Amino acid sequence: MDLGTYKDNNHTIESDQALDNLTSANRNTEEEFQNFMQRVTEIKKIVSKLASDDLKEQEIGKTLADEILDRKKEEEISEVEELKIKTNRTVINKFSVNDDTSDPNKMGQEAFMRTIEKDAAERAADRKIRNERAETLKKIGNGAFKEGDYEKAVTYFTKAIEQRKDSSVLWNNRALSYMNLELFEKALHDCEWALKVSNSNLKALLNSAKCYKKLHNEAKCNEFIELARERNPHFKKFIDDFEKELDTISNVYANRLIDDV
């Protein structure tokens, strides 16, 4: 069987179009961006070591990856504490009637448009940084997955999802990691989110069918196979073959279903 989204481990790269619906917008200074790019360089180094044929290099990569994850947890705790301090010291600022940026009705059209453009630029910069973070975290998760360390894969895919909840690739990859851990309910939850991003996503539909098969729910299994046919009629033969072989699909086959974009 052959399908662009179901290739062997050596050719698992699939393009997944992002949905531009991120709603959060944080201020990002140049210093923050440079700090992040430095972390990206560190993570790329780790990915290179994890992909090395040298076992010692792989071990070094795993150690460095764990250190970054631990550091991230410490930073998150620090940020929470800092937010508490700032909140306790915050007072309500009352805008002067002469401040023409406090009310769009009181500012000129040109000034108002500059404000809108600035907000849009900040959101775009924030989205770019989040996408880059998600990409590097996903690469580490994919490396852990291919090594059979599914718990670590779940950890990194979760971190990536925190940056990009609009990626069906990330939801599908974590779902497959859960499936290899035989946590089928959790996998179904992630497949559901992948389908919220794209309701015709073939991988999420077939992985849902497989999860229900493992949970001995034949009715739901058949329901998702039919949904896959309805929403992907051009893959009918592949889906028919999938259904025939569903009872005998091994974990080795499941490992081929990961997206490695």
C-alpha positions in Angstrom: 0.0 0.0 0.0 1.3 3.5 -0.8 0.0 6.9 0.3 1.8 10.2 0.8 0.9 10.4 4.4 1.8 6.7 5.1 5.4 6.1 4.2 8.2 4.1 5.7 10.5 5.5 8.3 13.1 6.7 5.8 10.5 8.7 3.8 8.1 10.0 6.4 8.3 13.7 5.6 4.9 15.2 4.9 3.9 18.8 4.4 1.0 20.0 6.7 -0.6 23.3 5.8 -0.9 25.5 9.0 -4.3 27.1 9.7 -3.8 30.7 10.5 -6.1 30.9 13.5 -3.8 31.5 16.5 -5.5 34.0 18.7 -2.9 34.8 21.4 -0.6 37.8 20.9 2.3 38.5 23.1 4.8 41.3 22.9 8.2 40.1 21.6 11.2 42.3 22.0 14.3 41.9 19.8 16.2 40.6 22.8 13.5 37.9 23.3 13.8 36.9 19.7 17.6 36.7 19.7 17.4 34.5 22.9 15.0 32.2 21.2 17.1 31.9 18.1 20.0 30.9 20.3 17.8 28.1 21.8 16.8 27.1 18.3 20.5 26.6 17.5 20.9 24.5 20.6 18.0 22.3 19.7 19.3 21.8 16.1 22.5 20.6 17.6 20.6 18.1 19.7 18.6 16.9 16.7 21.8 16.3 14.9 23.2 14.2 17.7 20.0 12.2 18.1 20.2 11.4 14.4 23.9 10.3 14.6 24.9 6.7 14.0 27.2 7.0 16.9 25.5 5.7 20.1 27.6 8.0 22.3 26.5 11.0 20.3 22.9 9.8 20.6 23.2 9.5 24.4 24.7 13.1 24.5 21.8 14.3 22.5 19.3 12.7 24.9 21.0 14.2 27.9 21.0 17.7 26.3 17.4 17.4 25.3 16.4 16.5 28.9 18.4 19.4 30.2 16.5 21.8 27.9 13.2 20.4 29.0 14.1 20.8 32.6 15.3 24.3 32.0 12.0 25.1 30.3 10.0 23.9 33.3 12.2 26.2 35.6 11.5 29.1 33.3 7.8 28.5 33.3 7.8 28.5 37.1 9.9 31.7 37.2 7.5 33.4 34.8 4.5 32.5 37.0 6.2 33.9 40.1 7.1 37.1 38.2 3.5 37.5 37.0 2.2 37.2 40.5 4.6 40.0 41.6 3.6 42.2 38.7 -0.1 41.6 39.4 0.2 42.5 43.0 1.9 45.8 42.1 -0.4 46.7 39.2 -2.7 49.7 39.5 -5.3 50.8 37.0 -4.1 53.5 34.6 -6.6 56.2 33.8 -6.0 57.7 30.3 -6.0 61.4 29.9 -8.6 62.9 27.7 -5.7 64.2 25.6 -4.3 60.8 24.9 -5.6 60.2 21.4 -4.6 56.5 21.4 -7.0 55.5 24.2 -10.1 55.9 22.0 -10.2 55.2 18.2 -13.0 57.8 18.0 -10.6 60.5 19.3 -7.6 59.7 17.1 -7.0 60.5 13.5 -7.6 57.7 10.9 -3.9 57.6 10.1 -2.8 57.2 13.7 -5.5 54.5 14.2 -4.3 52.6 11.1 -0.7 52.7 12.4 -1.9 51.1 15.7 -3.7 48.4 13.8 -0.7 47.7 11.6 1.6 47.5 14.7 -0.7 45.0 16.4 -0.8 42.9 13.2 3.0 42.9 13.0 3.3 41.9 16.6 0.9 39.0 16.1 2.8 37.9 13.0 6.1 38.0 14.8 4.6 36.0 17.7 3.1 33.4 15.4 6.5 33.0 13.6 8.3 32.4 16.9 5.7 29.9 18.1 5.9 28.0 14.8 9.7 27.8 15.0 9.5 26.6 18.6 6.9 24.0 17.7 9.0 22.8 14.7 12.2 22.2 16.8 10.3 20.5 19.6 8.5 18.3 17.0 11.8 17.2 15.5 13.1 16.1 18.9 9.8 14.3 19.5 10.1 12.5 16.1 13.6 11.4 17.0 12.4 10.0 20.3 9.5 8.2 18.6 11.8 6.5 16.0 14.0 5.3 18.9 11.0 3.7 20.5 11.0 6.1 23.4 7.3 6.9 23.2 6.9 8.6 26.6 9.6 11.1 25.7 7.9 11.6 22.3 4.7 12.4 24.1 6.5 15.0 26.2 8.0 16.8 23.3 4.9 16.6 21.1 2.9 18.1 24.1 5.4 21.0 24.3 5.0 21.5 20.5 1.2 21.5 20.8 1.4 24.2 23.5 3.0 26.4 20.8 0.7 25.3 17.9 -2.7 23.9 18.6 -3.7 24.3 14.9 -1.4 21.6 13.6 -3.0 18.3 12.7 0.5 16.8 12.3 1.3 17.4 16.0 -2.0 16.0 17.2 -1.6 12.9 15.0 2.0 12.3 16.1 1.1 12.5 19.8 -1.9 10.2 19.1 0.3 7.6 17.5 2.8 7.8 20.4 -0.1 7.2 22.8 -1.2 4.2 20.6 2.2 2.7 20.9 1.9 3.1 24.7 -1.6 1.4 24.4 -3.2 4.5 25.8 -6.0 4.4 23.2 -8.5 6.8 25.0 -5.8 9.5 25.0 -5.0 8.7 21.4 -8.7 9.1 20.5 -8.7 12.5 22.2 -5.8 13.7 20.0 -7.4 12.3 16.9 -10.5 14.3 17.7 -8.5 17.5 17.9 -6.7 16.7 14.6 -10.2 16.3 13.0 -11.2 19.7 14.4 -8.3 21.2 12.5 -9.3 19.2 9.4 -12.3 17.0 9.5 -11.2 15.0 6.4 -7.7 14.2 7.8 -7.3 10.6 6.7 -4.7 9.7 9.3 -6.8 10.9 12.2 -9.9 9.0 10.9 -8.0 5.7 10.4 -6.1 6.0 13.6 -9.5 6.5 15.4 -10.8 3.4 13.7 -7.8 1.4 14.9 -8.1 2.7 18.4 -11.7 1.6 18.6 -10.7 -1.7 17.2 -8.2 -2.1 20.0 -11.0 -1.1 22.5 -13.3 -3.8 21.0 -15.8 -1.2 19.8 -16.6 -2.5 16.3 -19.5 -0.1 15.7 -17.3 3.0 16.2 -14.4 1.4 14.3 -16.7 0.9 11.3 -18.2 4.3 11.7 -14.7 6.0 11.3 -13.8 3.8 8.3 -17.0 4.9 6.6 -16.2 8.5 7.5 -12.8 8.1 5.9 -14.4 6.8 2.7 -16.9 9.6 2.6 -14.4 12.4 3.2 -11.6 10.9 1.1 -13.2 9.2 -1.9 -10.0 9.4 -3.9 -8.4 7.0 -1.4 -11.1 4.4 -1.5 -8.8 1.5 -2.5 -6.3 2.3 0.3 -9.1 2.5 2.9 -10.5 -0.8 1.7 -7.1 -2.4 2.0 -6.6 -0.8 5.4 -10.0 -2.3 6.6 -9.0 -5.8 5.4 -5.7 -5.7 7.1 -6.9 -3.9 10.3 -6.9 -7.1 12.3 -3.3 -7.9 11.4 -1.6 -4.5 11.4 1.4 -4.7 13.6 3.2 -2.1 15.7 5.9 -2.0 13.1 3.3 -0.8 10.6 2.0 1.7 13.1 5.5 3.2 13.4 5.4 4.1 9.7 2.4 6.4 10.1 4.2 9.2 11.9 4.5 12.6 10.2 8.1 13.9 10.1 7.6 17.3 8.6 
